[in-house]
Amino acid sequence: SIKQIAFREAVARLGDRVDLVKLDCEGGEWDILRDGESWQRVRFLTMEFHLWAGYTIGELKSRVSSLGFDIRRLQSRGPEFGILVACR
């Protein structure tokens, strides 16, 4: 068993400022991306995304952009996953 903490707590432990988040959590990214306040403290994001729960590329773009990021790269690696790179 692996202890989990909220994204908000991880950001706080890092001093409330994070240069880079590398997000790879096998579908859990959608819940983590809902914490808009914590994402305001992150400068760069690189992530693997998954669409198997009914999500779309359009929804991913909208969610990441609404957090204040500019998407620099978005590459599908198959019908249900890919890589996204974004920055403030």
C-alpha angles and dihedrals in degrees: 000000000000122000113236129203131189118266087240091059093048091053091048091051088055092056098268092284123089125181098194136013116194102194119194111149106139099250098333090102092089093064092043091052089060092072096089096170095057093046090060086072094057123089103187133025130192117174148163109230131201127205100185094107092065097274122139137215088246091056091049092051091048095048095047092045091049088058089060100259128135110220109230099175134013117176128172114219095187139336094295109028145035148144129280128190121189140163142186 
